[in-house]
Amino acid sequence: MSGARILVVDDERQIRRALRRALEAHGYEVRGVDTGEEALAALKWRPDVILLDLMLPDMDGLAVARRIREQSGVPILVLSVRGEERQKVQALDEGVDDYITKPFGTAELLARIRVALRHVAQQPVAPVVEVGDLRVDLDRRLVARGGTEVHLTPTEYEVLKYLVHHAGKVVTHRMLLQQVWGADYAAETQYLHVFMSQLRHKLEPDPARPRYILTEPGVGYRFCAPV
């Protein structure tokens, strides 16, 4: 991952400078731009990850994300002071890979970048995924915790499989509902609450303090990425 190219899209010079210093200190190659149009032009540079602010002087950040998605599958991490749940859900549903609310710590940002880079490098997902004492064998459709097989219903397994396929990324309620139950159920969040509770009781050492299936309040869920 060292040497990966990071494109920083933010109209605040101080933030671009601070991010450049922090990222270059960890071996990344960094380019900074301050408008949406410059960000789209910089796709020719072939960045490995894009850090995108939503409040740009020439166009809305979500519009920039949509246009990037029309041309590239590069991971997009939104960095924004706008931390409303509705805003996060909209961004993630538009194809953004992750959403980090300002202010944020450098360690958290670096971890999110590493996850994004791993997700791209490891496509397709390995047939066996292990996190802690949890083992998911996607080829054999087997799930085990601490060496003991865990029985999941077909729907529970489909929910888990989708989360595992997107390990480390936030998956919105809408994404999960459409994928597992179909487009007609996109607003039926009660289905998710029930099945997520069932999954956690079967998979988590302490369902009240989940380690594997994490909640992004009001937004969705994130499966803990393998280290």
N, CA, C and O of each residue as an XYZ file, in Angstrom:
908
protein
N       0.813     -1.206      0.000
C       0.000      0.000      0.000
C       0.850      1.261      0.000
O       0.386      2.326     -0.411
N       2.102      1.145      0.463
C       2.986      2.299      0.450
C       3.192      2.751     -0.982
O       3.401      1.931     -1.876
N       3.131      4.067     -1.201
C       3.284      4.589     -2.553
C       1.980      4.774     -3.283
O       1.966      5.286     -4.402
N       0.865      4.361     -2.668
C      -0.436      4.542     -3.313
C      -0.711      6.033     -3.499
O      -0.268      6.871     -2.714
N      -1.451      6.332     -4.557
C      -1.764      7.731     -4.871
C      -3.067      8.171     -4.219
O      -4.099      7.519     -4.376
N      -3.014      9.272     -3.491
C      -4.188      9.811     -2.803
C      -4.508     11.188     -3.377
O      -3.670     12.089     -3.347
N      -5.708     11.345     -3.891
C      -6.165     12.642     -4.383
C      -7.025     13.296     -3.302
O      -8.049     12.747     -2.896
N      -6.594     14.487     -2.836
C      -7.322     15.233     -1.812
C      -8.098     16.352     -2.494
O      -7.514     17.212     -3.153
N      -9.422     16.335     -2.332
C     -10.278     17.353     -2.958
C     -10.916     18.172     -1.840
O     -11.874     17.731     -1.205
N     -10.376     19.365     -1.605
C     -10.851     20.208     -0.505
C     -10.466     21.645     -0.822
O      -9.343     21.911     -1.250
N     -11.401     22.578     -0.611
C     -11.105     23.966     -0.968
C     -10.369     24.722      0.135
O     -10.032     25.892     -0.046
N     -10.116     24.081      1.271
C      -9.365     24.734      2.348
C      -7.895     24.344      2.252
O      -7.534     23.179      2.415
N      -7.048     25.346      1.983
C      -5.628     25.084      1.769
C      -4.980     24.456      2.992
O      -4.133     23.573      2.864
N      -5.376     24.909      4.181
C      -4.784     24.365      5.403
C      -5.043     22.865      5.528
O      -4.157     22.101      5.913
N      -6.251     22.461      5.202
C      -6.589     21.037      5.294
C      -5.806     20.241      4.269
O      -5.304     19.160      4.574
N      -5.695     20.765      3.055
C      -4.921     20.045      2.026
C      -3.468     19.882      2.473
O      -2.879     18.813      2.314
N      -2.898     20.946      3.032
C      -1.503     20.875      3.479
C      -1.337     19.873      4.619
O      -0.396     19.080      4.625
N      -2.267     19.915      5.593
C      -2.176     19.010      6.733
C      -2.303     17.549      6.289
O      -1.572     16.680      6.765
N      -3.241     17.291      5.372
C      -3.418     15.931      4.880
C      -2.205     15.476      4.075
O      -1.775     14.327      4.183
N      -1.660     16.378      3.274
C      -0.467     16.022      2.499
C       0.685     15.619      3.424
O       1.350     14.609      3.196
N       0.911     16.416      4.463
C       2.005     16.106      5.388
C       1.786     14.743      6.058
O       2.692     13.912      6.122
N       0.579     14.539      6.547
C       0.282     13.291      7.267
C       0.386     12.077      6.352
O       0.933     11.046      6.743
N      -0.132     12.198      5.149
C      -0.148     11.054      4.236
C       1.235     10.774      3.646
O       1.643      9.619      3.524
N       1.946     11.834      3.284
C       3.291     11.628      2.733
C       4.223     11.027      3.788
O       5.134     10.270      3.453
N       3.996     11.362      5.055
C       4.814     10.796      6.132
C       4.629      9.284      6.243
O       5.475      8.591      6.807
N       3.512      8.773      5.701
C       3.251      7.334      5.726
C       3.459      6.691      4.355
O       2.979      5.587      4.099
N       4.176      7.390      3.484
C       4.590      6.785      2.224
C       3.639      6.939      1.060
O       3.867      6.351      0.003
N       2.568      7.721      1.222
C       1.621      7.903      0.119
C       2.061      9.053     -0.787
O       2.723      9.992     -0.346
N       1.689      8.962     -2.032
C       1.894     10.052     -2.984
C       0.606     10.859     -3.024
O      -0.468     10.300     -3.244
N       0.699     12.155     -2.816
C      -0.493     12.975     -2.612
C      -0.571     14.099     -3.639
O       0.429     14.742     -3.956
N      -1.770     14.321     -4.149
C      -2.048     15.486     -4.990
C      -3.288     16.162     -4.438
O      -4.259     15.486     -4.098
N      -3.274     17.491     -4.342
C      -4.407     18.239     -3.807
C      -5.026     19.163     -4.841
O      -4.313     19.812     -5.606
N      -6.356     19.224     -4.867
C      -7.084     20.154     -5.742
C      -8.197     20.779     -4.916
O      -8.587     20.240     -3.881
N      -8.717     21.934     -5.381
C      -9.714     22.628     -4.559
C     -11.073     22.799     -5.214
O     -11.936     23.471     -4.649
N     -11.297     22.210     -6.394
C     -12.614     22.292     -7.035
C     -13.028     20.932     -7.586
O     -12.204     20.035     -7.765
N     -14.325     20.806     -7.850
C     -14.833     19.573     -8.431
C     -14.301     19.326     -9.828
O     -13.953     18.196    -10.172
N     -14.236     20.376    -10.638
C     -13.744     20.215    -12.007
C     -12.288     19.761    -12.013
O     -11.899     18.926    -12.829
N     -11.486     20.310    -11.104
C     -10.085     19.880    -11.008
C      -9.993     18.423    -10.563
O      -9.107     17.689    -10.999
N     -10.909     18.013     -9.695
C     -10.923     16.617     -9.244
C     -11.208     15.678    -10.413
O     -10.564     14.637    -10.553
N     -12.174     16.050    -11.251
C     -12.510     15.207    -12.403
C     -11.346     15.155    -13.389
O     -11.064     14.106    -13.968
N     -10.677     16.280    -13.578
C      -9.521     16.301    -14.474
C      -8.382     15.454    -13.915
O      -7.624     14.850    -14.675
N      -8.259     15.409    -12.582
C      -7.167     14.676    -11.946
C      -7.347     13.161    -12.008
O      -6.445     12.418    -11.622
N      -8.499     12.696    -12.488
C      -8.682     11.245    -12.656
C      -7.663     10.670    -13.636
O      -7.343      9.483    -13.588
N      -7.154     11.530    -14.533
C      -6.118     11.080    -15.482
C      -4.841     10.675    -14.736
O      -4.033      9.908    -15.259
N      -4.665     11.184    -13.530
C      -3.509     10.843    -12.693
C      -3.638      9.427    -12.123
O      -2.670      8.862    -11.616
N      -4.819      8.877    -12.210
C      -5.149      7.528    -11.729
C      -4.892      7.364    -10.224
O      -4.061      6.550     -9.822
N      -5.605      8.137     -9.396
C      -5.445      7.983     -7.950
C      -5.965      6.628     -7.479
O      -6.842      6.038     -8.110
N      -5.423      6.144     -6.378
C      -5.872      4.879     -5.792
C      -6.993      5.091     -4.785
O      -7.797      4.190     -4.544
N      -7.045      6.288     -4.194
C      -8.102      6.670     -3.262
C      -8.356      8.162     -3.427
O      -7.424      8.933     -3.651
N      -9.619      8.567     -3.316
C      -9.964      9.992     -3.364
C     -10.577     10.391     -2.026
O     -11.526      9.764     -1.557
N     -10.022     11.446     -1.413
C     -10.597     12.045     -0.210
C     -11.369     13.277     -0.659
O     -10.776     14.235     -1.154
N     -12.684     13.259     -0.491
C     -13.548     14.263     -1.106
C     -14.351     15.036     -0.072
O     -15.109     14.460      0.708
N     -14.168     16.355     -0.081
C     -15.008     17.236      0.732
C     -16.300     17.492     -0.046
O     -16.278     17.577     -1.274
N     -17.420     17.613      0.663
C     -18.700     17.813     -0.023
C     -18.994     19.271     -0.337
O     -19.819     19.566     -1.202
N     -18.324     20.187      0.361
C     -18.603     21.612      0.168
C     -17.494     22.230     -0.679
O     -16.477     22.690     -0.160
N     -17.710     22.231     -1.982
C     -16.727     22.757     -2.923
C     -17.263     24.032     -3.564
O     -18.478     24.216     -3.633
N     -16.390     24.912     -4.031
C     -16.850     26.215     -4.529
C     -17.590     26.174     -5.860
O     -18.386     27.068     -6.148
N     -17.340     25.146     -6.680
C     -17.924     25.153     -8.025
C     -19.066     24.170     -8.220
O     -19.903     24.374     -9.099
N     -19.123     23.096     -7.413
C     -20.194     22.115     -7.567
C     -20.322     21.296     -6.290
O     -19.388     21.208     -5.492
N     -21.493     20.700     -6.113
C     -21.738     19.897     -4.922
C     -20.878     18.642     -4.944
O     -20.692     18.025     -5.993
N     -20.352     18.264     -3.772
C     -19.479     17.103     -3.700
C     -20.143     15.819     -4.145
O     -19.483     14.954     -4.721
N     -21.447     15.673     -3.889
C     -22.147     14.466     -4.324
C     -22.220     14.390     -5.848
O     -22.147     13.308     -6.430
N     -22.363     15.546     -6.483
C     -22.358     15.567     -7.946
C     -20.994     15.139     -8.471
O     -20.902     14.442     -9.481
N     -19.938     15.558     -7.782
C     -18.583     15.138     -8.158
C     -18.451     13.624     -8.005
O     -17.904     12.953     -8.881
N     -18.954     13.088     -6.888
C     -18.885     11.640     -6.656
C     -19.611     10.878     -7.758
O     -19.107      9.873     -8.259
N     -20.799     11.359     -8.136
C     -21.558     10.684     -9.194
C     -20.782     10.669    -10.509
O     -20.749      9.654    -11.206
N     -20.158     11.802    -10.845
C     -19.419     11.874    -12.111
C     -18.151     11.021    -12.072
O     -17.745     10.452    -13.085
N     -17.530     10.936    -10.891
C     -16.370     10.048    -10.757
C     -16.808      8.609    -10.988
O     -16.134      7.856    -11.691
N     -17.952      8.223    -10.387
C     -18.443      6.853    -10.515
C     -18.779      6.480    -11.955
O     -18.732      5.306    -12.322
N     -19.116      7.471    -12.766
C     -19.397      7.206    -14.179
C     -18.138      6.808    -14.934
O     -18.211      6.188    -15.995
N     -16.965      7.173    -14.373
C     -15.706      6.937    -15.070
C     -14.790      5.944    -14.377
O     -13.922      5.353    -15.019
N     -14.970      5.753    -13.078
C     -13.980      4.989    -12.320
C     -14.597      4.336    -11.086
O     -15.580      4.828    -10.532
N     -14.004      3.219    -10.668
C     -14.403      2.547     -9.438
C     -13.483      2.874     -8.290
O     -13.526      2.191     -7.267
N     -12.646      3.897     -8.414
C     -11.700      4.274     -7.366
C     -12.438      4.529     -6.049
O     -13.484      5.178     -6.059
N     -11.923      4.036     -4.910
C     -12.579      4.298     -3.627
C     -12.674      5.792     -3.333
O     -11.705      6.532     -3.501
N     -13.850      6.222     -2.893
C     -14.089      7.615     -2.531
C     -14.423      7.675     -1.050
O     -15.393      7.070     -0.594
N     -13.603      8.418     -0.299
C     -13.848      8.630      1.127
C     -14.244     10.084      1.321
O     -13.442     10.985      1.077
N     -15.467     10.316      1.757
C     -15.934     11.674      1.997
C     -15.404     12.159      3.339
O     -15.481     11.451      4.343
N     -14.865     13.378      3.343
C     -14.449     14.061      4.566
C     -15.285     15.330      4.649
O     -15.109     16.240      3.839
N     -16.192     15.401      5.620
C     -17.113     16.533      5.616
C     -17.510     16.953      7.021
O     -17.585     16.127      7.931
N     -17.766     18.257      7.192
C     -18.295     18.758      8.456
C     -19.786     18.456      8.550
O     -20.375     18.550      9.627
N     -20.401     18.091      7.413
C     -21.838     17.790      7.398
C     -22.034     16.342      7.846
O     -21.892     15.406      7.059
N     -22.362     16.183      9.122
C     -22.443     14.837      9.681
C     -23.854     14.334      9.880
O     -24.057     13.365     10.611
N     -24.855     14.971      9.243
C     -26.231     14.523      9.414
C     -26.407     13.127      8.809
O     -25.818     12.801      7.779
N     -27.231     12.311      9.474
C     -27.449     10.948      9.002
C     -27.957     10.926      7.565
O     -27.506     10.119      6.753
N     -28.902     11.821      7.253
C     -29.463     11.857      5.903
C     -28.377     12.099      4.865
O     -28.378     11.489      3.796
N     -27.455     12.994      5.189
C     -26.364     13.305      4.277
C     -25.460     12.101      4.072
O     -25.056     11.807      2.947
N     -25.141     11.398      5.163
C     -24.290     10.216      5.060
C     -24.947      9.133      4.212
O     -24.315      8.549      3.332
N     -26.212      8.876      4.486
C     -26.932      7.830      3.740
C     -26.967      8.165      2.260
O     -26.729      7.298      1.419
N     -27.264      9.420      1.934
C     -27.323      9.826      0.532
C     -25.986      9.620     -0.162
O     -25.932      9.121     -1.286
N     -24.900     10.010      0.518
C     -23.568      9.869     -0.067
C     -23.223      8.402     -0.300
O     -22.714      8.043     -1.362
N     -23.498      7.554      0.692
C     -23.174      6.133      0.563
C     -24.035      5.468     -0.509
O     -23.556      4.608     -1.247
N     -25.299      5.864     -0.596
C     -26.166      5.313     -1.635
C     -25.742      5.768     -3.027
O     -26.041      5.104     -4.019
N     -25.044      6.901     -3.100
C     -24.569      7.402     -4.394
C     -23.303      6.676     -4.857
O     -22.852      6.885     -5.983
N     -22.726      5.824     -4.002
C     -21.536      5.084     -4.407
C     -20.273      5.460     -3.681
O     -19.206      4.921     -3.975
N     -20.371      6.388     -2.724
C     -19.214      6.714     -1.891
C     -18.883      5.495     -1.032
O     -19.785      4.795     -0.573
N     -17.591      5.241     -0.814
C     -17.175      4.039     -0.075
C     -17.167      4.226      1.437
O     -17.383      3.269      2.180
N     -16.921      5.446      1.896
C     -16.875      5.675      3.328
C     -17.124      7.149      3.595
O     -16.998      7.981      2.697
N     -17.480      7.471      4.844
C     -17.844      8.834      5.202
C     -17.237      9.143      6.560
O     -17.550      8.473      7.544
N     -16.381     10.139      6.627
C     -15.705     10.509      7.864
C     -16.058     11.964      8.178
O     -15.871     12.856      7.351
N     -16.566     12.180      9.379
C     -16.995     13.521      9.768
C     -15.828     14.310     10.365
O     -15.112     13.813     11.235
N     -15.644     15.538      9.891
C     -14.629     16.438     10.447
C     -15.108     16.973     11.789
O     -16.303     17.223     11.951
N     -14.208     17.158     12.762
C     -12.783     16.814     12.725
C     -12.585     15.313     12.962
O     -13.422     14.658     13.583
N     -11.478     14.785     12.465
C     -11.188     13.366     12.609
C      -9.716     13.197     12.962
O      -8.911     14.102     12.741
N      -9.374     12.055     13.503
C      -7.988     11.774     13.857
C      -7.228     11.187     12.685
O      -7.806     10.507     11.837
N      -5.932     11.451     12.637
C      -5.097     10.921     11.564
C      -5.090      9.400     11.568
O      -5.118      8.770     10.511
N      -5.054      8.813     12.758
C      -5.022      7.347     12.844
C      -6.280      6.736     12.235
O      -6.202      5.730     11.530
N      -7.441      7.339     12.502
C      -8.690      6.833     11.929
C      -8.675      6.951     10.410
O      -9.057      6.016      9.706
N      -8.234      8.106      9.905
C      -8.187      8.305      8.459
C      -7.269      7.289      7.794
O      -7.632      6.693      6.780
N      -6.088      7.089      8.356
C      -5.144      6.124      7.781
C      -5.736      4.717      7.779
O      -5.541      3.961      6.827
N      -6.459      4.367      8.840
C      -7.082      3.042      8.907
C      -8.138      2.898      7.821
O      -8.224      1.850      7.181
N      -8.935      3.925      7.607
C      -9.987      3.866      6.577
C      -9.368      3.765      5.179
O      -9.886      3.060      4.313
N      -8.253      4.476      4.968
C      -7.571      4.399      3.675
C      -7.034      2.990      3.446
O      -7.163      2.447      2.350
N      -6.429      2.394      4.481
C      -5.905      1.039      4.354
C      -7.015      0.051      4.002
O      -6.826     -0.839      3.172
N      -8.170      0.216      4.639
C      -9.302     -0.667      4.342
C      -9.733     -0.508      2.883
O      -9.985     -1.493      2.189
N      -9.816      0.746      2.426
C     -10.227      0.992      1.037
C      -9.250      0.368      0.053
O      -9.663     -0.223     -0.945
N      -7.966      0.494      0.326
C      -6.954     -0.076     -0.561
C      -6.996     -1.605     -0.534
O      -6.847     -2.248     -1.573
N      -7.196     -2.180      0.635
C      -7.283     -3.639      0.740
C      -8.499     -4.155     -0.002
O      -8.449     -5.192     -0.664
N      -9.594     -3.418      0.118
C     -10.832     -3.862     -0.524
C     -10.662     -3.956     -2.036
O     -11.164     -4.884     -2.669
N      -9.955     -2.993     -2.604
C      -9.702     -3.011     -4.049
C      -8.725     -4.124     -4.406
O      -8.932     -4.855     -5.374
N      -7.657     -4.247     -3.614
C      -6.607     -5.222     -3.922
C      -7.083     -6.661     -3.771
O      -6.569     -7.556     -4.442
N      -8.061     -6.893     -2.895
C      -8.487     -8.246     -2.597
C      -9.713     -8.687     -3.374
O     -10.248     -9.762     -3.104
N     -10.173     -7.897     -4.323
C     -11.300     -8.335     -5.124
C     -10.879     -9.449     -6.087
O      -9.825     -9.329     -6.710
N     -11.658    -10.526     -6.234
C     -12.846    -10.817     -5.456
C     -12.517    -11.238     -4.039
O     -11.371    -11.575     -3.740
N     -13.517    -11.223     -3.156
C     -13.316    -11.573     -1.757
C     -12.818    -13.009     -1.640
O     -13.310    -13.899     -2.333
N     -11.839    -13.235     -0.760
C     -11.318    -14.578     -0.539
C     -12.453    -15.500     -0.111
O     -13.376    -15.065      0.578
N     -12.394    -16.789     -0.519
C     -13.483    -17.709     -0.187
C     -13.647    -17.959      1.303
O     -14.736    -18.318      1.752
N     -12.567    -17.771      2.089
C     -12.652    -17.939      3.541
C     -12.199    -16.649      4.211
O     -11.087    -16.176      3.978
N     -13.064    -16.087      5.041
C     -12.765    -14.840      5.746
C     -12.757    -15.137      7.243
O     -13.702    -15.720      7.776
N     -11.680    -14.729      7.914
C     -11.555    -14.971      9.347
C     -11.287    -13.658     10.076
O     -10.375    -12.910      9.722
N     -12.088    -13.394     11.086
C     -11.911    -12.229     11.945
C     -12.087    -12.707     13.379
O     -13.158    -13.193     13.742
N     -11.041    -12.575     14.201
C     -11.125    -13.086     15.560
C     -11.411    -14.574     15.541
O     -10.721    -15.338     14.866
N     -12.429    -14.985     16.282
C     -12.769    -16.411     16.296
C     -13.905    -16.745     15.334
O     -14.459    -17.844     15.365
N     -14.245    -15.771     14.473
C     -15.314    -15.979     13.495
C     -14.720    -16.378     12.147
O     -13.780    -15.745     11.663
N     -15.276    -17.436     11.541
C     -14.796    -17.939     10.249
C     -15.988    -18.093      9.302
O     -16.958    -18.786      9.608
N     -15.892    -17.434      8.148
C     -16.964    -17.501      7.151
C     -16.389    -18.113      5.879
O     -15.521    -17.524      5.235
N     -16.877    -19.294      5.523
C     -16.447    -19.993      4.313
C     -17.504    -19.754      3.248
O     -18.556    -20.392      3.246
N     -17.211    -18.822      2.335
C     -18.194    -18.417      1.336
C     -18.444    -19.501      0.291
O     -19.555    -19.613     -0.228
N     -17.434    -20.292     -0.022
C     -17.611    -21.368     -1.003
C     -18.538    -22.452     -0.478
O     -19.409    -22.937     -1.201
N     -18.349    -22.831      0.777
C     -19.116    -23.938      1.366
C     -20.347    -23.456      2.128
O     -21.127    -24.264      2.631
N     -20.520    -22.131      2.212
C     -21.660    -21.547      2.944
C     -21.668    -22.017      4.395
O     -22.717    -22.348      4.948
N     -20.477    -22.043      5.004
C     -20.344    -22.468      6.396
C     -19.855    -21.307      7.248
O     -18.974    -20.547      6.845
N     -20.433    -21.185      8.415
C     -20.032    -20.144      9.368
C     -19.713    -20.828     10.692
O     -20.479    -21.668     11.164
N     -18.581    -20.468     11.287
C     -18.186    -21.074     12.562
C     -17.658    -20.003     13.499
O     -17.060    -19.016     13.072
N     -17.894    -20.220     14.786
C     -17.351    -19.336     15.815
C     -16.632    -20.180     16.836
O     -17.217    -21.081     17.436
N     -15.339    -19.884     17.036
C     -14.552    -20.659     17.978
C     -14.451    -22.124     17.594
O     -14.339    -22.994     18.458
N     -14.492    -22.398     16.275
C     -14.384    -23.775     15.805
C     -15.692    -24.540     15.777
O     -15.722    -25.678     15.310
N     -16.776    -23.950     16.264
C     -18.078    -24.608     16.292
C     -18.979    -24.024     15.211
O     -19.141    -22.807     15.124
N     -19.561    -24.885     14.391
C     -20.413    -24.414     13.308
C     -21.645    -23.706     13.863
O     -22.257    -24.147     14.836
N     -21.989    -22.589     13.209
C     -23.163    -21.806     13.593
C     -24.222    -21.961     12.508
O     -23.954    -21.729     11.330
N     -25.418    -22.353     12.910
C     -26.502    -22.500     11.933
C     -27.167    -21.147     11.693
O     -27.651    -20.505     12.625
N     -27.182    -20.724     10.429
C     -27.875    -19.504     10.037
C     -29.015    -19.846      9.093
O     -28.917    -20.778      8.294
N     -30.090    -19.090      9.191
C     -31.163    -19.249      8.216
C     -30.666    -18.706      6.867
O     -29.694    -17.951      6.837
N     -31.310    -19.074      5.759
C     -30.875    -18.557      4.450
C     -30.810    -17.033      4.404
O     -29.884    -16.471      3.821
N     -31.781    -16.366      5.012
C     -31.779    -14.899      4.976
C     -30.657    -14.334      5.834
O     -29.987    -13.383      5.431
N     -30.448    -14.912      7.014
C     -29.342    -14.469      7.861
C     -28.014    -14.618      7.137
O     -27.147    -13.748      7.212
N     -27.871    -15.736      6.433
C     -26.614    -15.952      5.706
C     -26.440    -14.919      4.596
O     -25.333    -14.417      4.398
N     -27.495    -14.594      3.876
C     -27.385    -13.613      2.790
C     -27.019    -12.237      3.323
O     -26.253    -11.509      2.692
N     -27.561    -11.876      4.480
C     -27.199    -10.603      5.104
C     -25.714    -10.609      5.461
O     -24.989     -9.663      5.153
N     -25.270    -11.681      6.109
C     -23.863    -11.774      6.506
C     -22.947    -11.778      5.289
O     -21.918    -11.103      5.288
N     -23.307    -12.528      4.258
C     -22.473    -12.617      3.060
C     -22.287    -11.239      2.415
O     -21.182    -10.889      2.000
N     -23.359    -10.469      2.334
C     -23.250     -9.143      1.721
C     -22.333     -8.247      2.543
O     -21.531     -7.496      1.989
N     -22.454     -8.326      3.877
C     -21.582     -7.530      4.737
C     -20.126     -7.957      4.592
O     -19.233     -7.111      4.536
N     -19.881     -9.267      4.532
C     -18.515     -9.781      4.383
C     -17.915     -9.352      3.057
O     -16.737     -9.000      2.992
N     -18.715     -9.380      1.999
C     -18.233     -8.957      0.681
C     -17.837     -7.486      0.672
O     -17.060     -7.054     -0.180
N     -18.368     -6.722      1.613
C     -18.054     -5.289      1.701
C     -17.360     -4.978      3.027
O     -17.548     -3.903      3.597
N     -16.563     -5.920      3.508
C     -15.899     -5.769      4.804
C     -15.125     -4.455      4.897
O     -14.389     -4.082      3.983
N     -15.306     -3.773      6.009
C     -14.627     -2.506      6.234
C     -15.364     -1.307      5.683
O     -15.007     -0.169      5.988
N     -16.396     -1.542      4.869
C     -17.154     -0.445      4.279
C     -18.513     -0.317      4.955
O     -19.081     -1.301      5.430
N     -19.019      0.896      4.990
C     -20.367      1.099      5.504
C     -21.365      0.645      4.450
O     -21.297      1.055      3.292
N     -22.293     -0.206      4.870
C     -23.375     -0.650      3.995
C     -24.662     -0.038      4.539
O     -25.031     -0.296      5.685
N     -25.339      0.757      3.743
C     -26.545      1.432      4.232
C     -27.699      0.441      4.365
O     -27.695     -0.635      3.767
N     -28.688      0.838      5.169
C     -29.898      0.029      5.319
C     -30.505     -0.258      3.943
O     -30.895     -1.387      3.645
N     -30.577      0.767      3.126
C     -31.198      0.634      1.807
C     -30.453     -0.389      0.946
O     -31.079     -1.211      0.277
N     -29.112     -0.339      0.962
C     -28.323     -1.300      0.177
C     -28.634     -2.725      0.582
O     -28.883     -3.579     -0.269
N     -28.622     -2.987      1.890
C     -28.862     -4.338      2.387
C     -30.272     -4.810      2.056
O     -30.466     -5.939      1.606
N     -31.238     -3.957      2.278
C     -32.624     -4.340      2.013
C     -32.851     -4.648      0.542
O     -33.517     -5.627      0.207
N     -32.301     -3.819     -0.336
C     -32.467     -4.067     -1.764
C     -31.767     -5.343     -2.195
O     -32.294     -6.087     -3.023
N     -30.585     -5.607     -1.645
C     -29.810     -6.768     -2.042
C     -30.443     -8.070     -1.551
O     -30.506     -9.050     -2.293
N     -30.909     -8.081     -0.310
C     -31.392     -9.328      0.303
C     -32.892     -9.530      0.101
O     -33.331    -10.639     -0.202
N     -33.682     -8.468      0.267
C     -35.133     -8.619      0.188
C     -35.719     -8.121     -1.130
O     -36.827     -8.511     -1.500
N     -34.990     -7.264     -1.839
C     -35.497     -6.741     -3.099
C     -35.888     -5.275     -2.995
O     -36.056     -4.741     -1.898
N     -36.032     -4.625     -4.157
C     -36.280     -3.181     -4.217
C     -37.562     -2.768     -3.503
O     -37.645     -1.654     -2.986
N     -38.567     -3.649     -3.465
C     -39.838     -3.299     -2.827
C     -39.705     -3.122     -1.313
O     -40.595     -2.563     -0.671
N     -38.597     -3.596     -0.745
C     -38.420     -3.555      0.705
C     -37.378     -2.514      1.135
O     -36.909     -2.545      2.273
N     -37.019     -1.605      0.242
C     -35.920     -0.671      0.502
C     -36.142      0.202      1.735
O     -35.175      0.694      2.318
N     -37.387      0.404      2.143
C     -37.670      1.260      3.295
C     -38.045      0.467      4.542
O     -38.346      1.061      5.577
N     -38.034     -0.847      4.464
C     -38.502     -1.688      5.578
C     -37.365     -1.995      6.559
O     -36.914     -3.136      6.663
N     -36.918     -0.977      7.263
C     -35.753     -1.155      8.138
C     -36.015     -2.101      9.302
O     -35.068     -2.606      9.903
N     -37.298     -2.355      9.637
C     -37.576     -3.268     10.743
C     -37.088     -4.678     10.436
O     -36.733     -5.423     11.350
N     -37.067     -5.055      9.150
C     -36.539     -6.360      8.774
C     -35.071     -6.471      9.197
O     -34.642     -7.486      9.745
N     -34.330     -5.426      8.934
C     -32.903     -5.447      9.259
C     -32.675     -5.519     10.766
O     -31.825     -6.281     11.226
N     -33.409     -4.753     11.520
C     -33.218     -4.746     12.968
C     -33.413     -6.150     13.544
O     -32.652     -6.585     14.408
N     -34.436     -6.850     13.061
C     -34.720     -8.196     13.553
C     -33.596     -9.157     13.187
O     -33.090     -9.879     14.046
N     -33.206     -9.169     11.927
C     -32.192    -10.121     11.481
C     -30.812     -9.791     12.028
O     -30.021    -10.694     12.296
N     -30.515     -8.500     12.197
C     -29.218     -8.132     12.749
C     -29.124     -8.559     14.207
O     -28.067     -9.001     14.660
N     -30.214     -8.431     14.938
C     -30.229     -8.893     16.319
C     -30.005    -10.406     16.380
O     -29.249    -10.893     17.221
N     -30.662    -11.141     15.491
C     -30.496    -12.592     15.452
C     -29.055    -12.969     15.108
O     -28.475    -13.862     15.727
N     -28.484    -12.287     14.121
C     -27.108    -12.577     13.716
C     -26.136    -12.323     14.861
O     -25.244    -13.132     15.116
N     -26.308    -11.214     15.540
C     -25.386    -10.870     16.620
C     -25.476    -11.876     17.770
O     -24.459    -12.203     18.381
N     -26.662    -12.361     18.067
C     -26.796    -13.345     19.134
C     -26.119    -14.666     18.752
O     -25.697    -15.427     19.622
N     -26.022    -14.930     17.457
C     -25.376    -16.167     17.015
C     -23.866    -16.016     16.817
O     -23.118    -16.983     16.965
N     -23.418    -14.797     16.480
C     -22.025    -14.623     16.067
C     -21.159    -13.863     17.064
O     -19.951    -14.090     17.134
N     -21.755    -12.976     17.824
C     -20.960    -12.104     18.689
C     -20.736    -12.727     20.071
O     -21.668    -13.297     20.640
N     -19.521    -12.630     20.622
C     -19.289    -13.073     22.001
C     -20.192    -12.332     22.982
O     -20.700    -12.917     23.939
N     -20.388    -11.028     22.731
C     -21.284    -10.209     23.543
C     -22.147     -9.389     22.594
O     -21.707     -8.343     22.118
N     -23.380     -9.845     22.305
C     -24.238     -9.141     21.342
C     -24.469     -7.677     21.680
O     -24.705     -6.864     20.786
N     -24.404     -7.329     22.969
C     -24.628     -5.938     23.368
C     -23.433     -5.057     23.016
O     -23.565     -3.837     22.917
N     -22.263     -5.678     22.825
C     -21.056     -4.943     22.441
C     -20.426     -5.642     21.240
O     -19.394     -6.298     21.381
N     -21.020     -5.514     20.083
C     -20.573     -6.275     18.908
C     -19.148     -5.945     18.479
O     -18.716     -4.794     18.525
N     -18.429     -6.988     18.061
C     -17.063     -6.838     17.563
C     -16.990     -7.006     16.050
O     -16.089     -6.466     15.409
N     -17.922     -7.744     15.484
C     -17.845     -8.102     14.074
C     -18.805     -7.282     13.197
O     -18.415     -6.779     12.144
N     -20.043     -7.156     13.636
C     -21.026     -6.386     12.873
C     -21.293     -5.094     13.634
O     -22.018     -5.081     14.629
N     -20.702     -4.022     13.155
C     -20.758     -2.737     13.846
C     -21.891     -1.876     13.284
O     -22.208     -1.939     12.096
N     -22.486     -1.081     14.152
C     -23.579     -0.194     13.743
C     -23.054      1.196     13.426
O     -22.287      1.769     14.200
N     -23.465      1.735     12.288
C     -23.251      3.144     11.971
C     -24.604      3.813     12.225
O     -25.485      3.741     11.367
N     -24.794      4.461     13.380
C     -26.116      4.933     13.802
C     -26.862      5.724     12.730
O     -26.356      6.697     12.170
N     -28.087      5.267     12.468
C     -28.938      5.942     11.509
C     -28.557      5.743     10.061
O     -29.260      6.220      9.170
N     -27.452      5.043      9.800
C     -26.929      4.912      8.442
C     -26.974      3.453      7.968
O     -27.559      3.152      6.927
N     -26.354      2.554      8.738
C     -26.281      1.162      8.307
C     -25.351      0.366      9.182
O     -25.309      0.557     10.397
N     -24.594     -0.541      8.557
C     -23.713     -1.456      9.289
C     -22.382     -1.591      8.577
O     -22.254     -1.323      7.382
N     -21.392     -2.018      9.358
C     -20.058     -2.240      8.818
C     -19.533     -3.553      9.397
O     -19.501     -3.729     10.615
N     -19.118     -4.482      8.513
C     -18.496     -5.718      8.984
C     -17.017     -5.436      9.227
O     -16.337     -4.884      8.361
N     -16.528     -5.808     10.385
C     -15.132     -5.541     10.754
C     -14.188     -6.197      9.748
O     -14.250     -7.407      9.530
N     -13.322     -5.402      9.143
C     -12.414     -5.925      8.124
C     -11.342     -6.793      8.750
O     -10.850     -6.469      9.831
N     -10.959     -7.903      8.095
C      -9.840     -8.732      8.589
C      -8.566     -7.906      8.683
O      -8.290     -7.084      7.810
N      -7.803     -8.121      9.724
C      -6.535     -7.380      9.915
C      -5.443     -8.028      9.077
O      -4.302     -7.568      9.087
